[in-house]
Amino acid sequence: MRQYLQCGRFGFTFDSKAVVMGILNVTPDSFSDGGSFNKLEFAISRAEEMVAAGAGMIDIGGESTRPGAPSVSIVDELDRVMPVVYALQGLETPLSIDTFKPEVMREVLLAGADMINDINGFRAPGALEAVRDSDCGLCIMHMQATPPTMQQEPHYDDVLAEVIAFLRERVDAMTAFGIARERICIDPGFGFGKTVAHNYTLLAGIARIKRELGLPVLAGLSRKSMIGAVVGRPVEQRLAGSLGGALAAVAQGARIVRVHDVAETVDAIKVWQTASLIN
């Protein structure tokens, strides 16, 4: 089934192909690469490198959302992301901003951002108003609790059904607010208030999520603890496991995969897709 996503200056028509979204953390404390790209020249160089490697989107984050992460002020987050958004306009690649603050949403959209990736599902007061009159893409993610508390005994009676119900409610709220479905994609939120078992149930259930909601699914599991729990390796040694997770997500129907290792993921997906097109 073909799906379309309006993403600011860009549009994506998805069929069997997946888009690789490269992660650009401009923070000092992200779980995997915090501090590596929080200087402007390093961030620009990293973004250019990912685009050259085949990234179809760049996701810029100015606040760590790892479990237990402290909050960041609006001013600090803007100071981190705004120079990067301005500097990367010439890449001709969609720029996504990973934020849940309406004030940040408004400013980055004025600066030319093409997508808002909200771990809070646009539930903050003023979030829908901040994005309604734009043509940017919107990623709704599921999260139980908040980053400081989300991994403190997460519980579900039926994790797949409950995540689908949450995403459906948020999609309905956004469309009732006048936001076109063509601007929306959905993310089950791997690692955000889930145990390892919850995460793998959701990974295996991406096809059901896509089928029931009829929207492009974004999967972000690169280097996360769900990978480490299976392969038994620290963050810096989870490339192979992350590639396996990305391929599993694409095989289930994910149309955007959010990753740290762009070149390797692009190559892995190319090989898988080439084989899948035979017969």
N, C-alpha and C positions, 0 to 999 in steps of 0.2 A: 504494500500500500504506500503510495507516494504521500509525503507530508511536506508542508511548507512552513518555514519559519522566517518571519520578517524580523530583521535585525539591523535597525537603523539604516545606514547607507547600503546595506547588503541584504540579500535574500538567499535562503537555502531551500532547495528542493531535494528532499531525501527520498531515495528509493532503497537500494540495497547497500548504499555507501554510508560510511561514517566519517564525521569530521573530528579531527584531533584538535582539542583545545589545550594550548600550552599554558602552564601555570607560571605566573610571574609574581612572586611574593616580594613586595617592597616593605618588608617588616624585619625587625631585628630578632623575632622570636617564633617564626613558624616552625612546625614540628620537623620538617625535612630540610629546608634550605634557608631558614631564617638567618638574616644578616648577609646573605650572599649577594643580593641584588638591591640593597636599600640605598645605594648611591646612584644618582641619575645616569651617569655614564655606563655603569654596569647593567642597569635595568634596560637601557636602550640596546646595548650590545647583546644582551640575552634575548630580548624580543626579536631582534633581527636574526639571530642565530636560529631561533625556533621557527620563524617564518620560512627561512631558507631550507629548513629541514622538513617542511611540509605542514606546519600548523595552519589550520583554517580559521582559528580564533586565538586571541590572547586574553587570558583572564587575569586581571590585575587586582591584587589584594593588599590593602593597607592595614589590616588588622588580623592578627592570628585568631583562628577559631578552633585551635587544637583543644582537646579536653583540659579544663582547668585554666584556660587562658584568661588573663585579666582584660577588662574592657579598655578601649582606647578612646580618647576624646575626639569629638568631631573635628576640632582644629588640627589635631595631630594626624588623623586619618587623611584629611584633605591635604595637609602639607606633604604627605607621602605620595598620594596618588595623582594629584592634579598636574604636577610637572611631567609625570610620565604620560598621562593622557595627551597633553599638549604635544609632547615630544614625539609620540608615536603616530600622530595623525597621518603622516606621509607613508606609512607602511602599506596602506590600502588593504588592510586586514581588519576584520571586526574586532573592536576592543570591548571586552566585557569587564565590568567592575564588580568585584565580590564585596558587597556591602549590605547591611540591613538598616542603615540609618537614612531616613528620608532626606535629611539635609545634604548628605553626601550624594545621594541619588540626583537631586536637583542640580548640584554644581557640576557633577561629571557629565550629565546630559548636556548642559550648556556648553561644556568644553568639547563635546563631540563624541562621547561614548556611545557605543552601538547596542549595548546589552547591559542589563542589571541582573546579577546573579545573587539572589537573596536567600541566605540560609534560614531566615525566619519566615519565608513564604509570604512576604509583603503584608504581615500582620501588624506592624508598628503603626501607631496613629500617624496619618499623613503619608504613608508609603504609597497607597494607591493614587492619591492626589498628585504625588511627586512624579509618577510615571505615566499617568493617563493620557496626557496630551502630546506625548512623544510617539515616535514610531519605533522605539527601541525594542529589542527582544527582551523577554522577561523569563527568568528561570525560577520556578517555584520549587523550593526544596523542603523536604520533611525533616523536622528535628524535634525530638522529645526533650523537654526542659531547655536549658541554656548551656553554652560552652563550659562555664565553670562547674556545672552540676550534672551534665547530661550522661556521664558514664558512671554515675552513682546508682547502681542497681536498676538499669532500665528494664521495664516490664511491658509485655503485650500479651493479650490473650490469643491474638492472631495477627502477627506483625504485618503480613502482606495485606490482609484485608483492611487493617487499620491505617496503614500508610496510603493505600488507594483511596480510602474514604476521606482522609485529610486532604490529599491532593485534589480530589474531586470537589470538595467544599471550597478550596481556595480558587480553583479554576472558575467555579460557578460565581463566587463572590467577585472575581475580577471581571468576568464577562458582564455580570449584572451592573457593574460600575462603568461599563462602556468600553472596556478593553477588548480588542479583537482576539479571538482564539489563535489567529495566525501569528500573533506576537509571543505566544506562550510555549515554553517547554517545561518539562517536569524532571525532578531529581529525587530518588528515594532517600537520599541522605545517608550514604554508607558511613558508619562510624559516628553518626550524630545521635546519640542516645540509643545505641544498639549494642547487643552482645555479638560475639563472633557468629553464633548460630543465627541470630537475627539477620546479620549482614549477608550470610550465604543464602538464607531463605529468600531475601530480596533479590540477590543476584540471579538466582534460579527463576525468580518470578518476574523478571523484566518483561518477558513476552506478555504476561497477563496484564501488567501495568499498562503497557502500550496498547493492548487490545481493548481494555476496559475504558481508558481515558482518551484514546485516539489522538495523542499528542506525542511529539518527539521526546524521547527519554535521554537525559544526560546522566552519565555514570561517572562518578569520581571516586576511584578507590586506589589510585596510585600511591604506592609505598605505605599504605595505611596499616594499622595494627591487625586488621583482618587478614592481610597478606602475611605479616610477620607470624601470626598465630599458626598458620599452616606450614610455612617454609622454615620457621625457626631461625630467622635471620634478622639482624638489626636493620634500621631504616636504610642505611647506605648500601645494603646488599640485597635489596628487594626488587631489583630490576626485572629479573626473570619472572618472579611471582606476579609483579604488576602487569607484565605483558600477558601472562596467562589470564589475569582478571579482566584486562581490557578486551581480549579476544572472546572470553566467555560472555561479557556484556554485549559485544557487537553481535555475537551469534544468537543471543536472546532478543535482539532487536534494538539495542541502544543506538542512537544516531549521533550522539556527541560523547566523546570520552575525554575527560579532563585529566591531563597527565603532566608529570615532570619531565619524562624522557621522551621527547617528541620524535626524534629521528628513529629510534628503535621501535616505537609504537606504530609510526607510519609504515615502516617496513613490514612489521608483523601483520598489520591489517591488510596491506597490499597482497601478501602471499595468501592469507586466508581468503580474501575476497576473490582472488584469481581462481583458487581451487573451487570455491563455492559456486562460481558461475558455470563450471563445466557440468553438462547434463542438466 
